Amino acid sequence: MEPPRIVRPARRGAVSALFVVFFAIVSVLIGWALFYLRGRTSKPQDILVTEQARRGPFEHIVLEQGEIESSKNIEILCEVKSRNSAGTAILWVIAEGTQVKPGDKLIELDASALEQELKQQRIVVNTAQAAKIAGESSLEQAKVALEEYLEGTFAQEEKLILSEILIAEEKMSRARETAKFSERLAALGFQTTLQLKADQFAVEQAQVELDLAQGKLKTLRDITKKKMLIQFNADIETARAQVEAATNSYQEEMEKQTDIEQQIGKCVIVAPEGGVVTHANRTSNRGNAEFVLEAGAMVRERQVLIRLPDPTKMQVRANINEARIPLVKEQMPVAIRVGAFEDSSLRGIVTKVNKYAEPTSWFSSQVREYATYVQILDPPPGIRSGMTAEVRIFVEQLTNELQVPVQALYEFKGHYFCLVQLGESLETREVVMGAVNDKHAVIETGLSEGEQVVLNPRAHTDKLVLPDLPDVKDDPKRGVGVASDGPSSSDSESGPGAGASGQSAKGGSAL
């Protein structure tokens, strides 16, 4: 007989019920806590953070970021000619930041094309040299030919003709004597008339031979010699011109060969002075790398490859907004902070303010910026080109001025207001600002020393009582709103942060 079974309630149902009860209790507690905390917490708009308007020293500054560079840079240029190609390839380049001494190797360029050109040029030089030697030989031959004619051929021909003249004269003399003797004999009847005529004809024949010899001499001296001299002189001048042309050609080819040899020598670039190597990399206006100095890169003639800055003459180059650039003048003192030297502040002075704005791209802002150069006085040994620096240009240093934090100012349609706490009430008061820096603004009129101003007026716009003012439009030349009859395109309730900080309200600049 089986024992009776004991029926027990399911444990799963009990656990589920306990979980539901626990969840309900926790939900009630959380809801009560949220309700309690919401009731105890005030809205941000209800909190009034105030500060006194007080007098004290004030520094009107222009704050900007810049990049450190040397004011004296030795630029290493590529002196290898492109020769109608894309440029010359880099085979090896020294690492950036390396300390080098005079004569240290910086860059090696590919000279293989120049070496091949040098081989071909040497052949051209040898050909030009052979032509020059041949021309000089022809010139000497032409000179010798002239001398040979004058002292040889001409002299011999002249002597032969003179000999013929002497013979003709002697023959002429004998013929005349014979004719005279025949005439006497014929007169005495001892010689015939026919014999007399033969002797007289012999005289005429001798005269003709003498005339021919004399004419031949005259032709040789006056015509033939002149003709031959013209020919020989022409040959000499022609040979001389050929020698000059061949010599010039040879010199030009030699200069080309020398130039190629010098170009090969310039493929190895060494440091003219000591310094720290800085690669002359370039970036586009979009921020992309246009040129990186590395092995395989192509460089062109006169391109800057490396800069060797003088570490004892360092400066900061900062681009200043066009709204603040009228405040910056040369010789203004500057406090400089460098990221690598956070514990110390460096001293500087403004040395140059560019008169022309920096170029901008289509993608960049339309706000113009002007490069300003700040010389670092007594730069520390570890400072290097390319480091980022913060410059604080002291435009104005005032000893005792009434000022409030810039957070206490509220801009409305080109005017500035403060929310002044008077006991339990608040008063909206228009103020006129003077100089402004990144923390405080000088108040010329509208506040008194010791009055409490609200630091967050934008959180209490419902408590501001603003006058009815005309709408404004931005005037880029003044930097503040000017009255306009038309609707305003700007936010009429913009705070003091909308604008270029570090400006003077009197000069027409918003905070």
C-alpha positions in Angstrom: 0.0 0.0 0.0 1.5 3.4 -1.1 2.0 6.2 1.4 -0.2 9.2 1.0 1.4 12.2 -1.0 1.8 15.6 0.7 0.7 18.4 -1.7 2.9 21.6 -1.3 2.2 25.0 -2.9 4.4 25.9 -6.0 7.5 27.9 -5.1 7.6 29.6 -8.5 4.4 31.5 -7.9 5.5 32.7 -4.5 8.8 34.1 -5.9 7.0 35.9 -8.7 4.6 37.5 -6.2 7.5 38.7 -4.0 9.3 40.2 -7.0 6.2 42.2 -8.0 5.8 43.6 -4.5 9.5 44.5 -4.3 9.4 46.3 -7.7 6.3 48.3 -6.7 8.0 49.4 -3.5 11.1 50.5 -5.3 9.1 52.4 -7.9 7.3 54.3 -5.2 10.5 55.2 -3.4 12.2 56.4 -6.6 9.1 58.5 -7.6 9.0 60.1 -4.1 12.8 60.9 -4.2 12.5 62.5 -7.7 9.5 64.6 -6.5 11.4 65.6 -3.4 14.5 66.6 -5.3 12.6 68.4 -8.0 10.9 70.4 -5.3 14.2 71.2 -3.6 16.2 72.1 -6.7 15.8 75.6 -8.2 15.9 76.3 -11.9 19.2 77.7 -13.3 17.3 80.7 -14.4 16.4 81.4 -10.7 20.1 81.5 -9.5 21.6 85.0 -9.6 25.4 84.9 -9.7 26.7 88.4 -9.1 30.0 90.2 -8.7 31.0 93.7 -7.8 32.1 96.3 -10.2 35.5 97.2 -8.9 38.5 99.3 -9.8 42.0 98.0 -10.3 44.8 97.6 -12.8 43.7 96.5 -16.3 45.6 95.0 -19.1 44.1 95.4 -22.6 45.5 92.4 -24.6 45.2 90.7 -27.9 45.4 87.0 -27.5 46.3 84.8 -30.4 47.9 81.4 -31.2 51.0 81.3 -33.4 53.9 79.2 -34.6 57.5 79.6 -33.6 60.1 80.1 -36.3 63.5 81.6 -36.7 63.8 85.2 -37.9 67.1 84.2 -39.5 66.8 81.0 -41.7 69.5 79.6 -44.0 67.4 78.2 -46.9 68.9 75.2 -48.7 67.8 75.3 -52.3 67.8 72.7 -55.1 70.4 74.0 -57.6 70.0 71.1 -60.0 68.4 72.2 -63.3 65.2 70.3 -64.3 66.4 70.0 -67.9 62.8 69.8 -69.4 61.7 67.1 -66.9 59.4 66.9 -63.9 62.4 67.5 -61.7 65.0 65.5 -59.8 64.3 62.6 -57.5 65.5 62.5 -53.9 67.6 59.4 -53.1 68.3 60.2 -49.4 67.4 63.0 -47.0 68.6 63.7 -43.4 66.0 63.3 -40.7 64.2 66.5 -39.5 65.4 67.9 -36.2 69.0 66.6 -36.7 71.7 68.9 -35.4 74.3 69.4 -38.2 77.7 70.9 -38.5 79.1 72.8 -41.6 79.8 70.3 -44.3 77.4 67.6 -43.1 75.5 65.8 -45.8 71.8 66.9 -46.0 70.4 65.6 -49.2 71.4 63.3 -52.1 69.7 63.7 -55.4 69.5 61.2 -58.3 72.5 62.0 -60.6 72.1 59.0 -63.0 70.6 61.1 -65.9 73.3 63.7 -65.5 76.0 61.1 -65.5 74.7 59.6 -68.8 74.5 63.1 -70.2 78.1 63.7 -69.2 79.2 60.7 -71.2 77.5 62.0 -74.3 78.8 65.5 -73.8 82.4 64.3 -73.6 82.0 62.8 -77.1 80.6 66.1 -78.3 83.6 67.9 -76.7 86.1 65.6 -78.4 84.4 66.2 -81.8 84.5 70.0 -81.3 88.1 69.8 -80.2 89.0 67.9 -83.4 87.2 70.5 -85.5 89.1 73.2 -83.7 92.5 71.5 -84.3 91.6 71.0 -88.0 90.6 74.6 -88.4 93.9 75.8 -86.8 95.8 73.5 -89.2 93.9 75.0 -92.2 94.7 78.5 -91.0 98.5 77.7 -90.8 98.4 76.1 -94.2 96.8 79.2 -95.7 99.4 81.4 -94.2 102.2 79.2 -95.5 100.7 79.1 -98.9 100.8 82.9 -99.0 104.4 83.0 -97.9 105.2 80.3 -100.5 103.7 82.3 -103.3 105.4 85.6 -102.4 108.8 84.2 -101.7 108.7 81.3 -104.1 106.4 81.2 -107.1 106.1 84.9 -107.6 109.9 85.6 -107.2 110.8 82.8 -109.5 108.4 83.9 -112.2 109.5 87.5 -111.9 113.2 86.5 -112.3 112.4 84.4 -115.3 110.7 87.3 -117.0 113.5 89.7 -116.1 115.9 87.2 -117.6 113.8 87.2 -120.8 113.8 91.1 -120.9 117.6 91.1 -120.6 117.9 88.6 -123.5 115.5 90.7 -125.5 117.3 93.9 -124.9 120.7 92.3 -125.8 119.2 90.9 -128.9 117.7 94.3 -129.7 121.1 96.0 -129.3 122.9 93.5 -131.6 120.1 93.8 -134.3 120.4 97.5 -134.3 124.2 97.4 -134.7 123.9 94.9 -137.5 121.3 97.0 -139.3 123.5 100.1 -139.1 126.4 98.2 -140.5 124.3 96.9 -143.4 123.1 100.4 -144.2 126.8 101.5 -144.6 127.7 98.5 -146.7 124.6 99.0 -148.9 125.6 102.7 -149.4 129.0 101.6 -150.7 127.4 98.9 -152.9 128.8 96.0 -151.0 125.5 94.6 -149.8 122.2 94.0 -151.5 118.9 95.7 -150.7 117.4 92.4 -149.7 120.1 91.8 -147.1 119.5 95.3 -145.7 115.8 94.7 -145.3 116.4 91.4 -143.5 118.7 93.1 -141.0 116.1 95.9 -140.4 113.3 93.2 -139.9 115.5 91.6 -137.3 115.5 94.9 -135.4 111.7 95.1 -135.4 111.4 91.4 -134.3 113.8 92.0 -131.3 111.7 95.0 -130.3 108.5 92.9 -130.3 110.2 90.3 -128.2 111.4 93.0 -125.7 107.9 94.5 -125.5 106.3 91.1 -124.9 108.8 90.4 -122.0 108.1 93.8 -120.4 104.4 93.4 -120.7 104.6 89.9 -119.2 106.5 91.4 -116.2 104.0 94.2 -115.8 101.1 91.7 -115.8 102.8 89.5 -113.2 103.5 92.4 -110.9 100.3 94.4 -111.3 97.6 91.8 -112.0 98.6 88.2 -111.3 100.2 89.0 -108.0 97.2 91.1 -106.9 94.8 88.3 -107.9 96.8 85.6 -106.0 97.1 87.8 -102.9 93.3 88.2 -102.8 92.9 84.5 -103.1 95.4 83.6 -100.4 94.2 86.3 -98.0 90.6 85.0 -98.5 91.8 81.5 -97.7 93.5 82.8 -94.6 90.4 84.8 -93.4 88.1 81.8 -94.2 90.4 79.5 -92.2 90.6 82.1 -89.3 86.8 82.3 -89.2 86.5 78.5 -89.2 89.0 78.4 -86.3 87.1 81.0 -84.4 83.8 79.2 -84.9 85.4 75.9 -83.9 87.0 77.4 -80.9 83.7 79.0 -79.7 81.9 75.7 -80.3 84.6 73.9 -78.3 84.4 76.4 -75.5 80.6 76.2 -75.4 80.7 72.4 -75.3 83.4 72.5 -72.6 81.2 74.9 -70.6 78.3 72.5 -71.0 80.5 69.7 -69.8 81.7 71.7 -66.8 78.1 72.7 -66.0 77.0 69.0 -66.0 79.9 68.1 -63.8 78.9 70.9 -61.4 75.3 69.8 -61.5 76.4 66.3 -60.6 78.4 67.8 -57.7 75.3 69.7 -56.6 73.3 66.5 -56.3 75.0 66.0 -52.9 73.8 69.0 -50.8 75.8 69.8 -47.6 75.2 72.2 -44.8 76.8 75.6 -45.3 76.5 76.3 -41.5 75.5 74.5 -38.4 71.9 74.3 -37.2 68.8 72.2 -36.6 67.4 70.7 -39.8 63.8 71.7 -40.7 62.2 70.2 -43.8 60.5 72.7 -46.1 57.3 70.7 -46.4 54.2 72.5 -47.9 50.5 72.1 -47.2 47.6 73.4 -49.3 44.9 75.8 -48.1 42.8 72.7 -47.5 45.4 71.4 -45.1 46.5 68.6 -47.4 50.2 67.9 -47.9 51.4 69.4 -51.2 55.0 68.4 -50.8 56.8 66.2 -48.3 60.6 66.1 -48.3 61.4 62.3 -48.4 63.1 59.8 -50.6 61.5 59.5 -54.0 60.0 63.0 -54.0 60.6 65.1 -57.1 62.1 68.5 -56.6 62.6 71.4 -59.0 65.2 74.0 -59.5 65.3 76.8 -56.9 62.9 75.0 -54.7 63.5 75.4 -50.9 64.3 71.9 -49.5 65.6 72.5 -46.0 65.8 75.5 -43.6 68.5 75.8 -40.9 67.1 78.2 -38.4 69.3 80.2 -36.0 68.2 79.1 -32.5 69.3 82.4 -31.0 67.0 84.5 -33.2 63.5 83.1 -32.7 60.1 84.7 -33.3 56.4 83.9 -33.3 54.3 84.3 -36.4 50.7 84.8 -35.5 47.7 85.6 -37.8 45.5 88.3 -36.2 41.9 88.9 -37.1 41.2 92.0 -39.2 38.9 93.3 -36.4 41.9 93.4 -33.9 44.8 94.2 -36.2 44.3 98.1 -35.9 45.1 97.7 -32.2 48.5 96.0 -32.7 51.5 98.3 -33.3 55.2 97.6 -33.5 57.3 97.7 -30.3 54.3 96.5 -28.2 55.4 94.2 -25.3 54.2 90.6 -25.6 53.9 87.7 -23.1 54.6 84.4 -24.8 53.6 80.9 -23.5 55.0 77.8 -25.3 53.5 74.4 -24.8 56.9 72.8 -24.1 57.6 75.5 -21.5 54.3 75.7 -19.6 56.0 76.7 -16.3 57.6 79.8 -17.7 56.4 82.8 -19.7 58.7 84.3 -22.3 59.1 88.0 -23.1 58.7 89.3 -26.6 58.1 92.4 -28.7 56.1 93.1 -31.8 58.6 93.6 -34.7 56.4 93.6 -37.8 52.7 93.7 -38.8 52.0 92.9 -42.4 50.1 95.4 -44.4 48.4 92.8 -46.6 46.1 90.0 -45.5 47.1 86.4 -45.8 45.7 84.6 -48.8 42.6 82.5 -48.3 41.1 79.6 -50.2 37.5 79.1 -51.4 36.9 76.7 -48.5 38.3 79.0 -45.8 36.5 81.7 -43.8 36.0 85.1 -45.5 37.5 86.8 -42.4 40.8 88.3 -43.2 43.9 87.7 -41.1 47.2 89.6 -41.0 50.5 88.0 -40.1 52.2 89.6 -37.1 55.8 88.8 -36.0 56.8 88.8 -32.4 60.5 88.6 -31.5 61.3 86.3 -28.5 63.7 88.0 -26.1 66.3 85.6 -24.7 64.8 82.4 -26.2 65.6 79.2 -24.0 67.9 76.6 -25.4 65.2 74.0 -26.0 63.0 76.1 -28.2 62.5 74.9 -31.8 60.8 76.0 -35.0 57.3 74.6 -35.4 56.3 74.8 -31.8 52.9 76.3 -30.9 52.9 79.4 -28.8 50.3 81.7 -27.3 51.0 85.4 -27.6 49.4 88.0 -25.4 50.0 91.4 -26.9 49.7 94.2 -24.4 47.8 96.9 -26.3 47.1 99.0 -23.2 48.0 98.8 -19.5 45.7 100.9 -17.2 46.4 101.4 -13.5 42.9 102.1 -12.0 39.9 101.4 -14.1 36.3 100.4 -13.2 35.7 96.9 -14.7 33.3 94.0 -14.7 33.6 90.4 -16.0 32.8 90.1 -19.7 30.0 87.6 -18.7 28.1 90.5 -17.1 27.6 92.2 -20.5 24.5 91.7 -22.6 24.5 92.9 -26.2 21.3 94.1 -27.8 21.2 95.7 -31.2 24.7 97.1 -31.0 24.3 98.4 -27.4 25.5 96.8 -24.1 23.6 96.4 -20.9 24.2 95.1 -17.4 21.7 93.6 -15.0 22.4 95.4 -11.7 21.1 94.0 -8.4 19.7 96.7 -6.1 18.7 94.9 -2.9 15.8 92.6 -3.9 15.2 94.2 -7.3 17.1 94.1 -10.6 17.7 97.1 -12.8 18.7 97.0 -16.5 21.3 99.6 -17.2 23.0 100.5 -20.4 26.8 100.9 -20.2 29.6 102.3 -22.4 32.6 100.0 -22.6 36.2 101.0 -22.9 39.1 98.5 -23.3 38.3 94.8 -23.2 40.4 91.7 -22.7 39.5 88.0 -22.4 38.2 88.3 -18.8 37.2 91.9 -18.0 35.8 94.9 -19.7 36.4 98.5 -18.6 33.2 100.5 -18.0 33.3 104.1 -18.7 29.8 105.1 -17.9 26.7 103.3 -16.6 28.0 101.7 -13.4 29.5 102.8 -10.1 32.2 101.1 -8.1 30.8 98.5 -5.7 27.5 97.8 -7.6 26.6 94.2 -8.0 26.1 93.0 -11.6 24.6 89.7 -12.6 27.2 87.4 -14.4 24.6 85.4 -16.4 22.1 87.9 -17.9 21.3 85.6 -20.7 19.8 83.2 -18.2 17.5 86.0 -17.0 16.2 87.6 -20.2 12.7 87.8 -18.6 14.2 90.3 -16.0 15.8 92.5 -18.6 14.0 95.7 -19.5 15.4 96.7 -22.9 14.6 99.9 -24.7 13.1 100.1 -28.1 16.1 100.4 -30.4 16.3 100.3 -34.2 17.5 97.1 -35.9 21.1 96.8 -36.8 23.2 95.3 -39.5 26.8 94.2 -39.4 29.3 96.7 -40.6 32.6 94.8 -41.3 34.6 98.0 -41.3 33.4 98.9 -37.7 32.8 95.5 -36.2 29.5 96.7 -34.5 25.9 97.1 -35.5 24.8 100.4 -37.1 21.3 101.6 -37.3 19.2 100.2 -40.1 15.6 100.9 -41.2 15.2 97.4 -42.5 14.8 94.2 -40.6 17.8 92.8 -38.7 19.6 89.8 -40.1 21.4 89.1 -36.8 20.2 87.8 -33.5 19.2 90.9 -31.5 19.7 89.0 -28.3 23.2 87.8 -28.8 25.4 87.8 -25.8 28.8 89.4 -25.3 30.6 86.5 -26.6 29.5 87.1 -30.2 32.3 89.0 -31.7 36.1 89.5 -31.5 37.3 89.5 -28.0 40.1 91.8 -26.9 38.6 94.9 -28.6 37.5 98.3 -27.5 33.9 99.2 -27.6 34.8 102.8 -28.2 36.6 101.6 -31.3 33.4 100.0 -32.6 34.1 96.3 -31.7 31.8 93.8 -30.1 33.0 91.5 -27.4 
